[in-house]
Amino acid sequence: MITSIATVTVFVEDQQRAKAFYTEKLGFTLINDAEIFPGAGMRWITLAPPGCPTELSLFPMGEQWEHYREAMGKPQCFTLHCDDLMATCQELSAKGVQFLGDPQVQPWGSFAILVDSEGNQIVLA
C-alpha cells in the first residue's frame, strides 16, 4: 500500500544557490546534502518544511537531463501549503522572495506564485 509521497524533484542550475533560497528564504530544513556517488561532482540535496514528510530534491541540471530544461523557469507541478497566505506572502516578500503578481482569491481558494532562485514558479496556497 502506498502511504505517502517521498520526494518531489526540482531541476536547478546551481544547487548551493537553490539550497540557500529554500532554507534561508522559505525556512525549509535541510534533510540530505551528500555527494551522489564518489567523483560525481553532483550532490543529493533534499529539504522539507519543518515536520513535512515529503522532501524536495534540488537536482542539478546536466546533459543527461537536458530534456527537462524547458520546464525550468515555468510553473512546477506541486503546491506549497501555508496557514495564512497573505501573511506568508508578506513575510517572504520581506525576505526578498519575488512573486508573479499579487495573491489571487478564487471561488475554489487563494494562491500566489513565487519564483525561486532558479526561476522556477512555485504555487503557494
Phi and psi in degrees as GROMACS dihedral restraints (atoms count N, CA, C in turn):
[ dihedral_restraints ]
;  ai    aj    ak    al  type     phi  dphi    fc
    3     4     5     6     1   -78.6    20    10
    4     5     6     7     1   131.6    20    10
    6     7     8     9     1  -115.0    20    10
    7     8     9    10     1   -16.8    20    10
    9    10    11    12     1  -169.0    20    10
   10    11    12    13     1   173.8    20    10
   12    13    14    15     1  -100.2    20    10
   13    14    15    16     1   123.9    20    10
   15    16    17    18     1   -82.3    20    10
   16    17    18    19     1   -49.8    20    10
   18    19    20    21     1  -143.2    20    10
   19    20    21    22     1   141.2    20    10
   21    22    23    24     1  -119.0    20    10
   22    23    24    25     1   134.3    20    10
   24    25    26    27     1  -104.0    20    10
   25    26    27    28     1   136.9    20    10
   27    28    29    30     1  -121.7    20    10
   28    29    30    31     1   127.4    20    10
   30    31    32    33     1   -82.0    20    10
   31    32    33    34     1   136.9    20    10
   33    34    35    36     1  -134.1    20    10
   34    35    36    37     1   153.4    20    10
   36    37    38    39     1   -80.5    20    10
   37    38    39    40     1   -39.0    20    10
   39    40    41    42     1  -129.9    20    10
   40    41    42    43     1   103.3    20    10
   42    43    44    45     1   -60.7    20    10
   43    44    45    46     1   -41.4    20    10
   45    46    47    48     1   -68.2    20    10
   46    47    48    49     1   -40.6    20    10
   48    49    50    51     1   -63.4    20    10
   49    50    51    52     1   -43.4    20    10
   51    52    53    54     1   -66.0    20    10
   52    53    54    55     1   -41.0    20    10
   54    55    56    57     1   -60.0    20    10
   55    56    57    58     1   -44.0    20    10
   57    58    59    60     1   -62.5    20    10
   58    59    60    61     1   -41.1    20    10
   60    61    62    63     1   -61.1    20    10
   61    62    63    64     1   -51.6    20    10
   63    64    65    66     1   -69.4    20    10
   64    65    66    67     1   -32.9    20    10
   66    67    68    69     1   -82.9    20    10
   67    68    69    70     1   -46.3    20    10
   69    70    71    72     1   -81.6    20    10
   70    71    72    73     1   -38.6    20    10
   72    73    74    75     1   -89.1    20    10
   73    74    75    76     1   -44.3    20    10
   75    76    77    78     1   -97.0    20    10
   76    77    78    79     1    -9.6    20    10
   78    79    80    81     1    78.3    20    10
   79    80    81    82     1    19.0    20    10
   81    82    83    84     1   -69.1    20    10
   82    83    84    85     1   155.7    20    10
   84    85    86    87     1   -97.4    20    10
   85    86    87    88     1   133.8    20    10
   87    88    89    90     1   -73.8    20    10
   88    89    90    91     1   124.5    20    10
   90    91    92    93     1   -99.3    20    10
   91    92    93    94     1   -51.5    20    10
   93    94    95    96     1  -133.6    20    10
   94    95    96    97     1   141.2    20    10
   96    97    98    99     1  -152.2    20    10
   97    98    99   100     1    89.7    20    10
   99   100   101   102     1  -142.0    20    10
  100   101   102   103     1   154.2    20    10
  102   103   104   105     1   -60.9    20    10
  103   104   105   106     1   135.6    20    10
  105   106   107   108     1   -60.2    20    10
  106   107   108   109     1   -47.1    20    10
  108   109   110   111     1  -156.8    20    10
  109   110   111   112     1   157.1    20    10
  111   112   113   114     1   -52.6    20    10
  112   113   114   115     1   129.2    20    10
  114   115   116   117     1    79.9    20    10
  115   116   117   118     1     3.0    20    10
  117   118   119   120     1   -70.0    20    10
  118   119   120   121     1   -31.8    20    10
  120   121   122   123     1    74.5    20    10
  121   122   123   124     1     5.8    20    10
  123   124   125   126     1  -123.0    20    10
  124   125   126   127     1   154.5    20    10
  126   127   128   129     1  -117.8    20    10
  127   128   129   130     1   151.6    20    10
  129   130   131   132     1   -96.7    20    10
  130   131   132   133     1   103.5    20    10
  132   133   134   135     1  -116.5    20    10
  133   134   135   136     1   121.4    20    10
  135   136   137   138     1  -128.0    20    10
  136   137   138   139     1   147.4    20    10
  138   139   140   141     1  -140.7    20    10
  139   140   141   142     1   166.5    20    10
  141   142   143   144     1  -158.9    20    10
  142   143   144   145     1   153.3    20    10
  144   145   146   147     1   -61.7    20    10
  145   146   147   148     1   149.1    20    10
  147   148   149   150     1   -51.9    20    10
  148   149   150   151     1   128.3    20    10
  150   151   152   153     1    81.2    20    10
  151   152   153   154     1    -0.6    20    10
  153   154   155   156     1   -90.3    20    10
  154   155   156   157     1   129.5    20    10
  156   157   158   159     1   -77.4    20    10
  157   158   159   160     1   -20.7    20    10
  159   160   161   162     1   -86.0    20    10
  160   161   162   163     1   128.5    20    10
  162   163   164   165     1  -100.9    20    10
  163   164   165   166     1   149.0    20    10
  165   166   167   168     1  -102.2    20    10
  166   167   168   169     1   121.4    20    10
  168   169   170   171     1   -94.7    20    10
  169   170   171   172     1   126.6    20    10
  171   172   173   174     1   -96.6    20    10
  172   173   174   175     1    95.1    20    10
  174   175   176   177     1   -98.3    20    10
  175   176   177   178     1   131.6    20    10
  177   178   179   180     1   -71.3    20    10
  178   179   180   181     1   133.2    20    10
  180   181   182   183     1   -68.4    20    10
  181   182   183   184     1   131.7    20    10
  183   184   185   186     1  -145.3    20    10
  184   185   186   187     1   175.4    20    10
  186   187   188   189     1   -56.2    20    10
  187   188   189   190     1   -39.8    20    10
  189   190   191   192     1   -69.1    20    10
  190   191   192   193     1   -15.5    20    10
  192   193   194   195     1  -111.8    20    10
  193   194   195   196     1    13.2    20    10
  195   196   197   198     1   -54.0    20    10
  196   197   198   199     1   -31.5    20    10
  198   199   200   201     1   -65.3    20    10
  199   200   201   202     1   -13.9    20    10
  201   202   203   204     1   -91.8    20    10
  202   203   204   205     1    -9.6    20    10
  204   205   206   207     1   -55.0    20    10
  205   206   207   208     1   -38.6    20    10
  207   208   209   210     1   -65.3    20    10
  208   209   210   211     1   -17.0    20    10
  210   211   212   213     1   -79.3    20    10
  211   212   213   214     1   -22.2    20    10
  213   214   215   216     1   -66.8    20    10
  214   215   216   217     1   141.2    20    10
  216   217   218   219     1    80.0    20    10
  217   218   219   220     1     6.7    20    10
  219   220   221   222     1  -120.2    20    10
  220   221   222   223     1   171.5    20    10
  222   223   224   225     1   -57.9    20    10
  223   224   225   226     1   135.2    20    10
  225   226   227   228     1   -91.9    20    10
  226   227   228   229     1   165.4    20    10
  228   229   230   231     1   -96.2    20    10
  229   230   231   232     1    44.5    20    10
  231   232   233   234     1  -154.2    20    10
  232   233   234   235     1   162.8    20    10
  234   235   236   237     1  -126.4    20    10
  235   236   237   238     1   137.2    20    10
  237   238   239   240     1   -93.1    20    10
  238   239   240   241     1   132.6    20    10
  240   241   242   243     1   -98.8    20    10
  241   242   243   244     1   143.6    20    10
  243   244   245   246     1  -136.3    20    10
  244   245   246   247     1   162.8    20    10
  246   247   248   249     1   -75.5    20    10
  247   248   249   250     1   -36.9    20    10
  249   250   251   252     1  -139.5    20    10
  250   251   252   253     1   102.0    20    10
  252   253   254   255     1   -58.3    20    10
  253   254   255   256     1   -50.0    20    10
  255   256   257   258     1   -62.5    20    10
  256   257   258   259     1   -45.2    20    10
  258   259   260   261     1   -65.1    20    10
  259   260   261   262     1   -40.2    20    10
  261   262   263   264     1   -66.4    20    10
  262   263   264   265     1   -41.1    20    10
  264   265   266   267     1   -61.7    20    10
  265   266   267   268     1   -41.6    20    10
  267   268   269   270     1   -63.8    20    10
  268   269   270   271     1   -44.7    20    10
  270   271   272   273     1   -61.0    20    10
  271   272   273   274     1   -46.4    20    10
  273   274   275   276     1   -69.9    20    10
  274   275   276   277     1   -37.8    20    10
  276   277   278   279     1   -60.4    20    10
  277   278   279   280     1   -39.4    20    10
  279   280   281   282     1   -64.4    20    10
  280   281   282   283     1   -24.4    20    10
  282   283   284   285     1   -89.8    20    10
  283   284   285   286     1     3.0    20    10
  285   286   287   288     1    92.8    20    10
  286   287   288   289     1     7.5    20    10
  288   289   290   291     1   -72.1    20    10
  289   290   291   292     1   133.9    20    10
  291   292   293   294     1   -93.3    20    10
  292   293   294   295     1   144.0    20    10
  294   295   296   297     1  -121.1    20    10
  295   296   297   298     1   150.7    20    10
  297   298   299   300     1   -88.4    20    10
  298   299   300   301     1    86.7    20    10
  300   301   302   303     1    82.7    20    10
  301   302   303   304     1  -175.0    20    10
  303   304   305   306     1   -83.0    20    10
  304   305   306   307     1   160.2    20    10
  306   307   308   309     1   -56.3    20    10
  307   308   309   310     1   144.3    20    10
  309   310   311   312     1  -109.1    20    10
  310   311   312   313     1   137.1    20    10
  312   313   314   315     1  -111.5    20    10
  313   314   315   316     1   119.8    20    10
  315   316   317   318     1  -121.1    20    10
  316   317   318   319     1   164.1    20    10
  318   319   320   321     1   -57.3    20    10
  319   320   321   322     1   -30.3    20    10
  321   322   323   324     1   -91.1    20    10
  322   323   324   325     1    -9.1    20    10
  324   325   326   327     1   152.2    20    10
  325   326   327   328     1   179.0    20    10
  327   328   329   330     1  -114.7    20    10
  328   329   330   331     1   150.0    20    10
  330   331   332   333     1  -157.8    20    10
  331   332   333   334     1   163.4    20    10
  333   334   335   336     1  -141.0    20    10
  334   335   336   337     1   158.6    20    10
  336   337   338   339     1  -117.2    20    10
  337   338   339   340     1   117.6    20    10
  339   340   341   342     1   -99.8    20    10
  340   341   342   343     1   159.2    20    10
  342   343   344   345     1  -116.1    20    10
  343   344   345   346     1   123.7    20    10
  345   346   347   348     1   -80.4    20    10
  346   347   348   349     1  -178.5    20    10
  348   349   350   351     1   -64.0    20    10
  349   350   351   352     1   -17.7    20    10
  351   352   353   354     1  -102.9    20    10
  352   353   354   355     1     4.2    20    10
  354   355   356   357     1    89.8    20    10
  355   356   357   358     1    -0.5    20    10
  357   358   359   360     1   -70.4    20    10
  358   359   360   361     1   139.1    20    10
  360   361   362   363     1   -96.1    20    10
  361   362   363   364     1   121.2    20    10
  363   364   365   366     1  -118.8    20    10
  364   365   366   367     1   128.4    20    10
  366   367   368   369     1   -78.2    20    10
  367   368   369   370     1   134.4    20    10
  369   370   371   372     1  -117.7    20    10
  370   371   372   373     1   125.2    20    10
